[in-house]
Amino acid sequence: MTTTMDESVAVHDHVPPRPVSKLPELAPIAARRKAADKLIETFNLDEEAASCIADAVVDPAELRRSIETPTQLAITGGTLLAVRAKVWARRTLPDIRNPRIGTARRHPIAVEPGTDEESRFAPVGDPTSEGTTPHLTVEVESAEHMRWASGLAARAVIEANDWRYSIRNQGVLTEVWLVATRYDHTEDGSPALWAMTTAEGSSRTTAAHDILGIGNSIDAVVTAASDTYMRGQIKELNTAFEQGPTTKQSEALRCETLPALILVGYQPLSGGPDRFSSAVKSLVALRHVDAPKAWGDGPEMESLADEALAVMEDRGILTPLRRRWFAGSISRAQANAAHLPTDQAIRAAEIIALFTSDDQLVRDAIRDAVTRQSTRKRITKNVRVSLAVALIVRAVAGEGASPDRVRRYMQHGFVAVRDRYFKPTHRTADVVVAEALDELDQDPAGDAGPARLELAARSAYPLIATLSLWADRGTKDNPNADDRRRPGEVIDTMLTSRLGIRQLHRAIVDHHEGRSTLRAVNEDGSIRRTEDRAQDQTLNDVYLRSTFPKPGSPQRPTSTDTPDDALRDAAAQLGAAVRAVEDAMAAIRGVKALDGTDHVETVGVDRNHVREWKNVLDDATSDLEFWGRIWERRNRGARAAARRDDNWEAEYDDDPDRAVEAWEDEEADDLKVVS
């Protein structure tokens, strides 16, 4: 298994490769001629157009059968006729004037042809036809014009709609739409070139050509017109198949043939388009211009998540009841009767733990479910979190927030949890918080352990579902506008202090009790009051980010009435000063010499200034280390001191003087550690 950054993908999370099979032999010329004759007889095709189609088809017998029952494709104003057959990828040409090129086209009215590589020729014009005759005609200046246009289209398609990852593993699964097309060369006197050209499916065909190692599709079509060449390619791959193909050879075996819908006729209605070319354009527009509206991220992820649960149930990973509980398909009363948790925070933790699990059975189930509906999607951690969130937010109702907004925020609510697997439990929040505090006491500077991770997973739901913690920060009237942390990163910061851990616990408890607003707490866990002592302090995004700021950037309190507040204010000023030093250092490095190098690396800075700055910074570093150790000792020692008091009461009941001596000795040891 390979891992990199948080977008790393395990081998088992890739689209599963489709098994390969031996390629059929190239059909004899006589069989292709027979299929071409039937096309001419049935659809009145031009002889060269019919031959173009028959030569591209893998099995002429399959084509003849399809001719007997052509597919009817309704458009506004008429009906197009089509036949289905597999075709050789090398004998098909991606549209050299693909609309995806869009604004990359340099029209002569704007840029004189030949000015640069992108405008070496004028863009290729739209195809035309002679009335309803079922083939297209495209005018090009020369063979070189075609090669240039083909290369430009291929680059644009790969950049905008790259199918290569899916097609390497699966081949082309859905039909490409093809039309016999004649390319007339208007300036160099070359003979016309006939090619089966994509009306729809250029992206998939371009990807297949790229995987086959085809440099330019025009050259490929011209070369593949040779039967000798095609038989050589087929023989080479079939030999590899028999001997055991390499990964690259398997990819080629999948890409040598494409399923196709070949447009071969047009029946206009009264008032409809009177040209075959206009009818083809209308059909393609129904797919791309006036296409069905995409589901969007929310519905898409819900569909994929439901399928993942179904696969897990089929494979025995989930029972039918737990599958329905995860899917949100049973009521809280039904869950209670089935001895399943009714606390939505616990359900959220269970779901996120399941979908981010390292269990290979679970990961295989998720992969298979997703790739059944989307062969281009890699199953990254972010995708698994998105699937989990789609199920988690089904519990959002009456929270005062729209599910879609909560879903967007919740997507960023599991940072440490996503990257470090934990085993969720059904323990009460009180038990989990006690263990989380113990973890903090034992290793204040270490990574969060299982209890703190579970606390983070549970608390994300109430904090985000009630909009006490946001993901999009904005800038207007926001004192923390420069705090761009994701919700999960704020929660992770809270895991590093006793106050933060108790605040996460209070959020879980308040939400479970049905409170519409969550309350703030003091370090001992008691409810915090507002400054005027009139009411409980409620949680919101500004309060949480100010109370638990990102490292190095403490926020200034609203008042400095107490020593704690005054210290927070002074620390906030120190944080700002450190950031200013950082900016100043960057400014010094940013001064460039005439040759582009850092000027300070050549001339340096006055040694007297450097010595004075360094002395100040060294003294500050020493003080900061000392203060940090005091904070660590204080946060680690509070609970330890309470336990120590209890132990001494038992150990020194009969000797109070020895108890005092033991206390003083341990305090002295702690001070040695600090200093």
C-alpha positions, -999 to +999 in steps of 0.1 A: +000+000+000+013+034-009+007+066+010+016+102+004-003+133+016-039+134+027-050+127-009-030+094-009-047+064-026-041+028-017-038+003-045-071-012-034-088+021-037-083+023-075-109+014-101-107-024-103-091-034-137-115-050-161-104-085-173-089-085-208-096-109-236-080-118-269-087-094-298-107-106-328-089-109-361-094-082-387-124-090-408-118-102-444-123-076-471-152-096-486-171-095-453-166-058-450-177-052-486-209-072-479-217-050-449-210-018-469-234-030-496-261-035-471-256+000-457-259+015-492-290-006-499-308+002-466-298+039-459-287+051-494-252+059-481-225+072-504-203+042-514-172+057-498-191+065-466-204+030-464-169+016-469-155+039-442-180+025-417-175-011-427-137-009-425-139+006-390-163-020-376-147-050-358-174-076-368-192-069-401-217-096-392-227-077-361-231-046-382-254-064-407-276-076-379-279-041-365-288-027-399-319-048-398-332-031-366-317+004-366-320+026-335-342+057-338-330+089-321-356+116-319-346+152-322-365+184-326-378+183-361-368+147-371-354+113-364-318+101-368-311+065-375-282+046-360-266+012-359-246-003-331-213-021-334-178-023-320-152-004-339-114-003-340-102+027-320-073+033-344-098+037-373-118+064-355-110+101-353-118+124-324-135+155-337-107+179-347-129+209-341-142+198-307-164+224-290-144+220-258-115+239-274-138+269-268-120+302-262-087+286-272-097+291-308-079+320-325-102+333-352-086+352-381-106+383-373-088+385-340-054+370-347-037+368-381-031+331-390+005+321-385+012+346-357+020+318-332+016+281-328-019+284-313-030+304-344-009+288-370-041+281-390-076+293-389-099+271-368-116+243-387-151+251-397-183+233-389-192+201-409-218+204-436-238+179-456-257+177-489-292+177-476-302+145-458-273+124-472-260+107-441-224+117-441-205+149-432-181+171-451-154+192-434-131+216-453-094+219-442-066+237-459-042+208-459-031+176-442-009+197-419-039+219-410-057+187-399-027+175-378-024+209-362-062+210-354-061+175-341-033+182-317-050+214-304-082+195-298-065+166-280-047+189-256-079+208-248-099+176-243-073+160-220-071+192-199-108+197-196-122+161-195-095+136-188-109+100-190-075+082-191-075+069-155-109+052-159-102+039-195-068+024-186-086+002-161-120-003-176-118+005-213-145+026-229-178+014-215-204+037-231-210+041-268-193+069-288-214+084-316-197+082-349-204+097-384-186+089-416-169+122-425-150+134-456-122+159-451-116+179-483-082+196-486-088+230-503-052+242-508-026+215-510-043+193-536-043+162-513-070+136-519-100+137-495-096+117-463-125+096-451-127+089-414-152+077-388-154+109-367-169+113-332-200+134-330-200+126-293-173+108-273-142+127-284-129+128-248-131+090-245-116+084-280-088+108-273-080+091-240-080+057-257-056+070-284-033+084-258-032+051-239-024+033-271+006+056-276-008+074-306+010+107-311-015+124-334-049+109-343-047+120-380-015+100-384-031+070-366-061+070-389-040+072-420-017+044-408-045+022-395-061+023-430-035-004-439-048-039-432-013-052-429-006-027-402-037-035-383-031-073-385+004-067-371-010-047-341-036-073-334-011-102-336+013-085-313-013-079-286-028-113-289+006-129-285+011-108-254-023-120-241-013-156-245+020-151-228+007-130-200+003-093-208+021-065-189+000-037-174+006-015-204-003-043-228-035-050-208-044-013-211-039-015-249-061-046-251-089-027-234-085+003-257-081-012-291-119-015-296-148+009-287-185+004-285-201+027-310-235+041-322-230+049-358-253+076-374-264+063-408-297+081-417-320+110-412-358+114-415-368+151-412-403+162-401-421+190-417-404+222-407-374+204-392-338+207-402-333+199-438-296+189-435-281+158-419-254+180-404-279+202-386-297+171-373-264+157-359-256+190-342-291+190-327-286+155-313-252+164-297-267+196-283-293+175-264-264+158-247-242+188-240-260+221-244-295+212-231-282+183-210-300+170-178-291+190-148-264+173-127-274+160-093-249+180-075-225+169-047-251+162-021-274+139-040-244+123-058-227+114-025-259+102-010-264+078-039-229+065-036-231+062+002-263+042+000-247+018-025-216+014-002-239+004+027-257-020+005-224-037-006-213-039+030-246-056+039-242-080+010-207-089+022-217-094+058-198-063+071-231-048+083-262-065+095-295-053+078-304-034+110-271-016+113-272-008+076-306+009+081-293+027+112-264+041+093-287+050+064-310+069+088-339+047+078-351+039+113-366+062+138-350+069+172-377+049+189-369+019+166-332+024+173-338+024+210-359-007+208-330-024+189-305-013+215-288+011+191-277+046+202-302+073+197-276+101+202-268+115+168-233+124+179-225+087+186-241+077+152-219+104+135-188+090+151-197+055+141-202+065+105-170+085+101-151+056+118-166+031+094-159+051+062-124+061+071-115+026+084-083+008+074-102-025+073-096-037+037-130-054+035-146-021+042-124-002+018-130-028-010-168-024-005-166+014-007-144+012-038-167-013-056-198+007-047-183+040-060-168+026-091-201+010-101-214+045-106-183+065-114-152+049-130-132+082-128-134+088-091-104+078-070-114+067-035-094+092-015-098+100+021-118+131+011-142+110-009-147+086+020-154+115+043-179+130+018-197+096+017-199+095+055-211+131+058-239+124+033-252+099+058-245+119+089-265+149+079-296+129+073-301+134+111-302+172+107-337+183+113-349+212+135-313+223+141-320+257+126-297+251+096-302+237+061-288+202+056-269+214+026-251+241+045-243+217+073-231+191+048-206+217+034-193+226+068-193+190+081-171+179+052-143+198+069-152+187+105-131+156+107-094+164+104-074+143+129-102+118+130-100+112+093-062+106+094-060+084+125-083+055+129-101+051+162-126+025+175-159+043+184-178+031+216-212+036+230-199+049+263-215+080+279-199+113+272-189+116+308-168+084+306-152+095+273-142+129+286-127+115+318-105+092+297-097+120+273-084+142+302-063+113+315-047+110+280-039+147+281-024+144+316-002+116+305+011+132+273+001+169+269+022+174+238+015+141+221-010+132+194-046+126+204-053+091+217-085+070+211-106+088+237-098+123+224-103+112+188-137+098+198-145+130+216-136+150+184-157+127+162-187+130+185-185+168+190-182+177+154-219+169+148-234+191+175-210+220+169-216+221+131-252+210+130-261+239+153-239+263+133-218+270+164-188+264+142-185+275+106-164+265+076-166+297+054-153+326+073-160+357+053-145+391+062-173+415+070-173+425+107-154+393+116-128+397+143-113+364+132-114+370+094-077+358+090-084+325+108-089+302+078-089+270+098-113+243+089-138+233+116-120+201+123-087+220+128-105+242+155-117+210+172-081+196+170-068+227+187-094+222+215-081+186+220-048+201+233-062+218+264-083+209+294-107+238+286-111+226+251-118+190+260-144+201+286-159+224+260-163+195+235-179+174+262-204+202+271-213+205+234-221+168+232-241+169+264-261+200+256-270+188+222-281+154+236-303+171+261-320+189+232-307+224+238-310+246+207-279+266+217-247+252+231-231+267+262-195+277+270-177+263+301-149+273+324-118+251+328-134+231+357-163+223+334-188+246+350-211+268+328-195+301+319-215+332+324-215+363+303-194+393+315-224+410+331-232+376+348-268+379+335-269+347+315-250+317+303-224+323+276-234+306+244-212+292+218-207+307+183-179+305+157-163+338+168-162+327+205-147+293+197-120+306+174-111+334+198-110+311+228-091+284+210-069+304+185-045+288+160-011+283+175+009+315+177-021+338+172-040+342+205-069+366+203-073+397+225-100+395+251-129+420+252-117+433+286-087+431+309-105+431+342-088+400+356-052+389+356-061+360+332-076+384+307-047+408+310-023+379+304-043+368+273-042+404+260-004+406+265+000+372+248-021+383+219+002+414+214+032+391+216+017+368+190+012+398+167+047+410+173+061+376+164+041+375+132+055+410+124+090+397+129+082+369+105+069+393+079+099+416+084+123+386+079+104+377+047+107+413+035+145+412+040+147+380+020+125+395-006+149+423-016+165+411-048+197+421-065+199+430-101+207+394-110+176+382-092+194+367-062+186+376-025+205+409-020+210+402+018+229+370+009+255+393-008+257+424+014+244+410+047+231+432+076+251+454+101+267+431+126+259+455+155+222+453+147+223+416+143+240+411+177+214+432+195+185+415+178+199+381+185+203+389+222+167+400+225+155+369+207+177+346+227+163+360+260+127+358+246+133+321+236+145+313+271+115+329+287+090+313+262+104+278+269+101+284+307+065+297+304+055+268+281+069+243+307+049+260+334+017+258+313+024+221+306+031+213+342-001+232+354-023+214+328-007+181+335-006+185+372-041+195+382-057+161+379-025+144+391-025+166+422-061+156+430-052+119+428-021+126+448-041+142+476-064+112+477-034+088+479-017+108+507-049+108+528-047+070+528-009+066+530-002+092+557-034+091+578-014+085+610+015+109+602+005+144+590+041+157+592+053+130+568+025+140+544+037+176+543+073+165+537+062+142+509+042+171+493+071+195+495+096+169+480+073+163+450+067+200+444+105+205+444+109+177+418+083+193+396+101+227+398+133+210+387+116+196+357+102+231+348+136+248+351 
